[in-house]
Amino acid sequence: HNANAEVVAAKCRGEPGSKVDVTILRNNDDDDKQSTERITLTRAKINPNPIEASTYTSDKGKRVGLLRVPSFSTNTVKEMVDGLRSVESDAAVDAIVVDIRGNVGGYMPAGVDAAKLFLPARSHIIAEIGPSPNSIKTYDADGIGAETRLPLYLLVDKRTASAAEIFAAALQDNRRAMVAG
């Protein structure tokens, strides 16, 4: 009853294979009356918007690895590692491009952990300030498994937000990536 998207999503979550009943309220365009429809959904494990990895050759003959990251989730870092391995094994790449255009964020820790993949140890990523002045939590790169040797470029647009902004800002502020868009 007048629930927002977050409330509805939370109520729909559950064990894969279990069922949930959903009642949908619809406005009838013909007579401005409302009707309801009850449906039963079977929950399933989903991986929304997986990362796409590919390689291409620039007009100057440079091999470029491209990672398209449409959102940040609990799977993002693993998918980025797999994507980096894929583009680096396709051919010797000369640069990496990470496309986060239209990425409205998602899971904030994934943005932090994704930045760690490209930053040397002790690089500052973000500080989270809590309700009291003394409650500041900083996030820094650990340098484990970091891809720091190849030039890195990030593609952003006006819809790049939240965890994607944290990712981009950390790489730009540490002079690890050039940001375009």
C-alpha positions as CSV (number, residue, x, y, z in Angstrom):
1,H,0.0,0.0,0.0
2,N,1.9,3.0,-1.4
3,A,5.2,1.2,-0.9
4,N,8.3,2.6,-2.5
5,A,10.6,0.4,-4.7
6,E,13.0,-0.3,-1.9
7,V,10.3,-1.7,0.3
8,V,8.8,-3.8,-2.5
9,A,12.3,-5.2,-3.4
10,A,13.1,-6.1,0.2
11,K,9.8,-8.0,0.5
12,C,10.4,-9.8,-2.7
13,R,13.9,-11.1,-1.6
14,G,14.1,-14.6,-0.3
15,E,15.5,-18.1,-1.0
16,P,15.8,-19.1,-4.6
17,G,12.9,-21.5,-5.5
18,S,10.6,-20.0,-2.8
19,K,7.4,-18.2,-3.9
20,V,6.1,-14.8,-3.1
21,D,2.6,-13.3,-3.8
22,V,2.5,-9.8,-5.3
23,T,-0.5,-7.7,-5.7
24,I,-0.3,-5.0,-8.4
25,L,-2.5,-2.0,-8.4
26,R,-3.3,-0.6,-11.9
27,N,-5.0,2.5,-13.1
28,N,-7.5,1.9,-15.9
29,D,-7.0,4.4,-18.6
30,D,-10.5,4.1,-19.9
31,D,-12.5,5.1,-16.8
32,D,-9.9,6.2,-14.2
33,K,-10.8,3.3,-12.0
34,Q,-8.2,1.1,-10.3
35,S,-8.0,-2.6,-10.5
36,T,-5.7,-5.1,-8.8
37,E,-4.0,-8.3,-10.0
38,R,-2.4,-10.9,-7.8
39,I,0.5,-12.9,-9.2
40,T,2.8,-15.5,-7.7
41,L,6.5,-15.2,-8.5
42,T,9.1,-17.9,-8.0
43,R,12.3,-16.4,-6.6
44,A,15.6,-17.0,-8.4
45,K,19.2,-16.1,-8.1
46,I,20.0,-13.4,-10.6
47,N,23.1,-11.6,-11.8
48,P,21.8,-8.2,-13.0
49,N,23.9,-6.5,-15.7
50,P,27.0,-8.7,-15.8
51,I,30.3,-7.0,-16.8
52,E,31.1,-7.3,-20.5
53,A,34.8,-7.7,-21.5
54,S,36.2,-7.3,-25.0
55,T,39.3,-6.2,-26.8
56,Y,39.8,-4.0,-29.9
57,T,42.5,-2.4,-31.9
58,S,42.7,1.4,-32.0
59,D,43.3,3.3,-35.3
60,K,46.9,3.6,-34.2
61,G,47.3,-0.1,-33.8
62,K,47.1,-0.2,-30.0
63,R,45.3,-3.2,-28.4
64,V,42.8,-1.9,-25.8
65,G,40.9,-4.0,-23.3
66,L,37.4,-2.8,-22.6
67,L,35.3,-3.5,-19.5
68,R,31.7,-2.4,-19.5
69,V,30.5,-2.1,-15.9
70,P,26.7,-1.4,-15.9
71,S,26.3,-1.5,-12.1
72,F,28.2,-2.4,-8.9
73,S,27.0,-5.4,-7.0
74,T,28.5,-8.1,-4.7
75,N,29.7,-9.9,-7.9
76,T,31.4,-6.9,-9.5
77,V,35.0,-7.3,-8.3
78,K,35.1,-11.0,-9.3
79,E,33.6,-10.2,-12.7
80,M,36.2,-7.3,-13.1
81,V,39.0,-9.7,-12.2
82,D,37.7,-12.3,-14.7
83,G,37.2,-9.5,-17.3
84,L,40.8,-8.2,-16.9
85,R,42.2,-11.8,-17.2
86,S,40.1,-12.3,-20.3
87,V,41.2,-9.2,-22.1
88,E,44.8,-9.7,-21.1
89,S,44.8,-13.3,-22.3
90,D,43.1,-12.3,-25.6
91,A,46.2,-10.4,-26.7
92,A,48.8,-8.2,-25.1
93,V,46.8,-5.1,-24.4
94,D,48.4,-1.7,-24.3
95,A,45.6,0.0,-22.2
96,I,42.4,-0.7,-20.3
97,V,39.2,1.3,-20.7
98,V,36.5,0.9,-18.1
99,D,33.1,2.1,-19.3
100,I,30.9,3.2,-16.4
101,R,28.5,5.4,-18.4
102,G,25.0,5.0,-17.2
103,N,26.2,3.2,-14.1
104,V,24.1,4.6,-11.3
105,G,26.1,2.8,-8.7
106,G,24.7,0.1,-6.5
107,Y,26.6,-1.6,-3.8
108,M,29.1,1.0,-2.3
109,P,31.7,-1.6,-1.0
110,A,32.0,-3.0,-4.5
111,G,33.0,0.5,-5.8
112,V,35.7,0.7,-3.2
113,D,36.9,-2.9,-3.8
114,A,36.9,-2.3,-7.6
115,A,39.1,0.8,-7.1
116,K,41.5,-1.4,-5.1
117,L,42.1,-3.5,-8.2
118,F,43.8,-0.6,-9.9
119,L,45.6,1.2,-7.1
120,P,48.9,0.6,-5.4
121,A,49.0,-0.1,-1.7
122,R,48.1,2.7,0.7
123,S,46.3,4.7,-1.9
124,H,43.4,6.6,-0.3
125,I,39.9,5.7,-1.8
126,I,37.3,7.4,0.4
127,A,36.5,8.5,4.0
128,E,33.1,7.8,5.5
129,I,32.1,10.3,8.2
130,G,29.7,9.0,10.8
131,P,27.3,10.9,13.0
132,S,30.0,12.0,15.5
133,P,33.1,14.0,14.4
134,N,35.3,11.1,15.7
135,S,33.7,8.4,13.7
136,I,35.6,8.5,10.4
137,K,36.3,5.3,8.6
138,T,38.9,5.4,5.8
139,Y,39.1,3.0,2.9
140,D,42.6,2.5,1.4
141,A,44.0,0.2,-1.2
142,D,45.8,-2.9,0.0
143,G,47.8,-3.3,-3.3
144,I,46.9,-7.0,-3.5
145,G,46.4,-8.1,-7.1
146,A,46.4,-4.5,-8.3
147,E,46.7,-3.8,-12.1
148,T,48.9,-0.8,-12.0
149,R,51.1,-1.2,-15.1
150,L,48.7,-0.4,-17.9
151,P,47.3,3.0,-18.8
152,L,43.7,3.2,-17.5
153,Y,40.8,5.3,-18.9
154,L,37.3,5.7,-17.5
155,L,34.3,6.7,-19.5
156,V,31.6,8.5,-17.5
157,D,28.5,10.5,-18.2
158,K,25.9,12.4,-16.2
159,R,24.2,9.2,-15.0
160,T,27.4,7.8,-13.5
161,A,26.7,8.0,-9.7
162,S,27.1,6.5,-6.3
163,A,29.5,3.6,-6.1
164,A,30.6,4.4,-9.7
165,E,31.5,7.9,-8.7
166,I,33.5,6.6,-5.8
167,F,35.4,4.3,-8.1
168,A,36.1,7.0,-10.7
169,A,37.0,9.7,-8.1
170,A,39.5,7.3,-6.3
171,L,41.2,6.5,-9.6
172,Q,41.3,10.1,-10.8
173,D,42.4,11.5,-7.4
174,N,45.2,9.0,-7.2
175,R,46.3,9.9,-10.8
176,R,45.8,6.3,-11.8
177,A,43.2,6.9,-14.5
178,M,42.2,9.6,-17.0
179,V,38.4,10.2,-16.8
180,A,36.5,11.3,-20.0
181,G,32.9,12.3,-20.3
